[in-house]
């Protein structure tokens, strides 16, 4: 099962845009929950949701999101 385009995350690498993450919506949500908890633990005061928003505009934040 594939996600709708609006639910997928996209990453621009060398000018090519590609979808990242699992195709299954439940797996994607589960992974994001785990990642958000880990990110918030190490980056207090900078929520994961803000990082996802900034990654659309900043290469530095895209790299951090890839990690």
C-alpha positions in Angstrom: 0.0 0.0 0.0 1.4 3.4 -0.9 0.7 6.7 0.9 -0.9 9.7 -0.8 1.6 12.2 -2.1 0.5 14.7 0.6 1.4 12.3 3.4 4.9 11.5 2.1 8.1 13.2 3.0 10.3 14.4 0.2 14.0 15.2 0.1 15.9 17.1 -2.5 19.3 15.5 -3.2 21.4 17.0 -6.0 18.4 18.6 -7.6 16.4 15.3 -7.7 13.3 15.1 -5.5 12.6 11.7 -4.0 10.1 10.3 -1.5 11.7 9.1 1.7 10.4 6.9 4.5 8.2 3.8 4.5 5.3 3.4 2.1 2.9 2.2 4.9 1.2 5.1 6.7 1.2 3.2 10.1 4.9 2.3 9.9 5.7 5.9 8.9 3.8 7.3 11.9 5.5 4.8 14.2 9.0 5.7 12.9 8.2 9.4 13.1 7.1 9.0 16.7 10.3 7.3 17.7 12.5 9.8 15.8 10.6 12.8 17.3 11.1 11.5 20.8 14.8 10.9 20.3 15.2 14.3 18.6 13.4 16.2 21.3 15.5 14.5 24.0 18.8 15.8 22.4 17.5 19.1 21.1 15.5 20.6 23.9 13.6 23.8 23.0 13.6 22.8 19.3 10.7 20.5 18.5 10.9 17.9 15.8 7.8 19.4 14.0 9.8 22.7 13.6 12.7 20.8 12.1 10.4 19.2 9.6 9.0 22.5 8.6 12.5 24.2 8.3 13.9 21.3 6.3 11.8 22.4 3.4 13.9 25.6 3.2 17.3 24.8 4.8 20.0 22.4 3.5 21.4 22.2 7.0 18.1 21.2 8.4 17.6 18.7 5.6 20.9 17.1 6.5 19.8 16.9 10.2 16.5 15.4 9.2 18.3 12.8 7.0 20.4 11.7 10.0 
